[in-house]
């Protein structure tokens, strides 16, 4: 018990010194200056529109300290990279780079505190629980954000062929491409429809259609969507009719979706092998061979 208290005291002193040093060191400025910084600020303001206001009238001083701690432990430009991940995740309500940094700092402190309690109960591991749990709490918001973005990108890739079919029908029925984008975005749901609505809003506030489409492709990691945007931009530059490009892209997307479905079906047999071998075969062997083994053992015992 004495060694546990000693290790716990040393770990607490070490953690306190680290927090003291990080508090005294001036925080690094993570913003951008000049025209690029102004453009980035406009994009962040646009991404934050439509979110519900935070309850409680603002951020507490404790959360600001947690954010400053996370900024000191993060590489330069972390806020910009977080904003890109938020764009890929669809900018969930209430999720901002500043709030994510605050939760990263809070997770670090909470994980380190939990590791300190484990250290008091099992001092044989040394400061390892403090480091591991602190790191886990620090990177947990990044994992959640990555998971949200991955699900959204999968949804975009899954609905892209259907959206293209609707665009083809709309354009061939007489609508212009911009009107078709607006109609499909407003009449359908899902992440891709929201992206189309954002493209039209950006066009309305002064961006060219090519710039808005390229921005949409940068906010996505789906290769098919980037290929589609590249084909549209190239067709606009070369003067190729949009309807023809849309029809070709829609047929290609349907072919790729069918190929992905066939690939998943072929992988299914391999994935089923493990549960069949380790779960089903032992039960079958027990049912078939169990009575014979019992009869054999009983006969040997009678002799």
Helices and strands as residue ranges (DSSP letters): H 2-24, H 34-47, H 61-73, H 78-88, H 97-121, G 123-125, H 128-172, H 177-187, H 191-204, H 209-218, H 223-238, H 242-275, I 276-280, H 281-302
